[in-house]
Structures are given as C-alpha cells and as structure tokens.
C-alpha cells in the first residue's frame, strides 16, 4: 500500500458543505499517479507503456468535509495479463474510512492504440502492493 495525501479544494465541496461525489475520482487519479511515480519516477514512457481506465467504482461511507485531512491508500487486488485492479481507501486524520473505490486499469500502448501486456517492472510493483481479498 502506498499513501498519498490529498489537498481538498473549496471547489471540491457541494452545497451541503461536503466533498462532492465526483471529486473522489480526482483523488483516486492523484493517488494513482503518486503510486506509479513514487516507484518509476517521471522518466517512464507513458505513451509506450501507458495506462487507460476501463472502469471506476466508488462506495461512499461517510461525508468528507473541507477541513478534513485525507489520505488515499492505494493497493492492488487483481493482476491479469493486460489489466489489473487498484483499490483506494480514503481515510481522514483519525483513520476513519470515508470512501472506498476500485479502478480496472488496462496496460495500453498509445502509439499502437491497443492494449498490451503489463510491463514486467510494473507487474513487480503491483505484486509488491498486492492485497488479497
């Protein structure tokens, strides 16, 4: 599991004063980028060994507010040949679960415009952060 701190913006909040449901997808994306860049740096060739999202799911537990300090913990719970599933746990400063999500991610070559096998270095990183159900 790799944890990414998230800065909640005022524009993330809705009329009810809590984080709008769609903002969580941005939080997942930020955490996902952190998950890979923390391992591979910024020199990874994302055009040749890129990623594309096939599916996102979010399960909301309790509202998140502007004043909350939140962290998104990223891990992997499925690895296939060309795709994998990342999981996200959104916690506040008191380690209370705010939301849970998953992304089915496909390894994608943007030059060829087609799915490809998961690169070995990426597969090893995913295996190192694998959480069995």
C-alpha positions as CSV (number, residue, x, y, z in Angstrom):
1,X,0.0,0.0,0.0
2,X,1.2,3.5,-0.8
3,X,-0.5,6.5,0.8
4,X,-1.0,9.8,-1.0
5,X,-2.1,13.0,0.9
6,X,-4.9,14.9,-0.8
7,X,-5.5,18.6,-0.6
8,X,-9.2,19.2,-0.5
9,X,-10.1,22.3,-2.5
10,X,-13.0,24.6,-1.8
11,X,-14.3,23.9,-5.3
12,X,-14.5,20.1,-4.4
13,X,-17.4,20.9,-2.0
14,X,-21.0,21.0,-2.8
15,X,-24.0,22.9,-1.4
16,X,-24.2,20.5,1.5
17,X,-20.7,21.5,2.6
18,X,-19.1,18.2,1.9
19,X,-16.9,16.9,-0.8
20,X,-18.9,16.2,-4.0
21,X,-19.0,12.6,-5.1
22,X,-17.2,13.3,-8.4
23,X,-14.2,14.8,-6.7
24,X,-13.3,11.4,-5.4
25,X,-12.3,10.3,-9.0
26,X,-9.8,13.2,-9.0
27,X,-8.4,12.0,-5.6
28,X,-8.1,8.4,-7.0
29,X,-6.3,9.8,-10.0
30,X,-3.9,11.8,-7.9
31,X,-3.2,8.8,-5.7
32,X,-2.8,6.5,-8.7
33,X,-0.2,8.9,-10.3
34,X,1.6,9.0,-6.9
35,X,1.5,5.2,-6.7
36,X,3.4,4.9,-10.0
37,X,5.7,8.0,-10.0
38,X,6.9,7.2,-6.5
39,X,8.3,3.9,-7.9
40,X,9.2,4.8,-11.5
41,X,10.0,8.5,-11.4
42,X,9.0,10.8,-14.1
43,X,11.0,9.2,-16.9
44,X,8.6,6.2,-17.5
45,X,7.4,6.2,-21.2
46,X,3.7,6.6,-20.6
47,X,3.0,6.6,-24.3
48,X,4.6,3.2,-24.9
49,X,3.8,1.6,-21.5
50,X,0.7,3.6,-20.6
51,X,-2.5,3.0,-18.7
52,X,-6.1,3.5,-19.6
53,X,-9.0,3.3,-17.2
54,X,-11.7,0.7,-18.1
55,X,-13.9,1.1,-15.0
56,X,-14.1,3.1,-11.8
57,X,-16.4,2.3,-8.8
58,X,-16.8,4.3,-5.6
59,X,-18.5,3.3,-2.4
60,X,-19.2,6.3,-0.1
61,X,-19.1,5.6,3.6
62,X,-19.4,9.0,5.4
63,X,-19.1,12.6,4.1
64,X,-15.7,14.3,3.8
65,X,-15.5,18.0,4.6
66,X,-13.2,20.8,3.5
67,X,-11.4,20.8,6.9
68,X,-10.6,17.1,6.8
69,X,-7.1,16.0,6.2
70,X,-7.4,13.0,4.0
71,X,-5.1,10.4,2.6
72,X,-5.8,7.9,-0.2
73,X,-4.1,4.5,0.3
74,X,-3.6,2.6,-3.0
75,X,-3.0,-1.1,-3.4
76,X,-3.7,-3.8,-5.9
77,X,-6.2,-6.7,-5.6
78,X,-6.1,-8.3,-9.0
79,X,-3.4,-8.7,-11.7
80,X,-4.2,-10.2,-15.1
81,X,-2.3,-10.3,-18.3
82,X,-3.2,-6.9,-19.7
83,X,-5.2,-5.4,-16.8
84,X,-5.2,-5.0,-13.1
85,X,-7.4,-3.6,-10.3
86,X,-6.2,-0.8,-8.0
87,X,-8.1,-0.2,-4.7
88,X,-8.4,3.1,-2.9
89,X,-9.2,3.7,0.8
90,X,-9.9,7.3,1.7
91,X,-9.2,8.0,5.3
92,X,-9.3,11.1,7.4
93,X,-6.8,12.2,10.0
94,X,-8.5,9.8,12.6
95,X,-8.2,6.8,10.2
96,X,-12.0,6.8,9.7
97,X,-12.8,5.3,6.3
98,X,-14.6,8.0,4.2
99,X,-14.8,6.1,0.9
100,X,-13.6,3.1,-1.0
101,X,-13.0,2.7,-4.7
102,X,-11.6,0.5,-7.4
103,X,-10.2,1.1,-10.9
104,X,-9.8,-1.6,-13.5
105,X,-6.7,-0.4,-15.4
106,X,-5.6,-1.6,-18.8
107,X,-1.9,-1.5,-19.9
108,X,-2.1,0.4,-23.1
109,X,0.3,1.4,-25.9
110,X,-0.8,4.8,-27.2
111,X,1.5,4.6,-30.3
112,X,-0.2,1.4,-31.4
113,X,-3.6,2.3,-29.8
114,X,-4.1,-1.1,-28.3
115,X,-3.9,-3.0,-25.0
116,X,-0.6,-4.7,-24.3
117,X,0.8,-7.0,-21.7
118,X,1.6,-5.4,-18.3
119,X,5.3,-4.4,-18.4
120,X,7.4,-6.6,-16.1
121,X,8.6,-3.7,-13.9
122,X,5.0,-2.6,-13.4
123,X,3.9,-6.1,-12.7
124,X,6.5,-6.5,-9.9
125,X,5.4,-3.1,-8.4
126,X,1.8,-4.3,-8.4
127,X,2.7,-7.6,-6.8
128,X,4.6,-5.8,-4.1
129,X,1.4,-3.9,-3.2
130,X,-1.0,-6.8,-3.7
131,X,-3.7,-7.2,-1.1
132,X,-5.6,-10.5,-1.3
133,X,-9.3,-10.3,-0.6
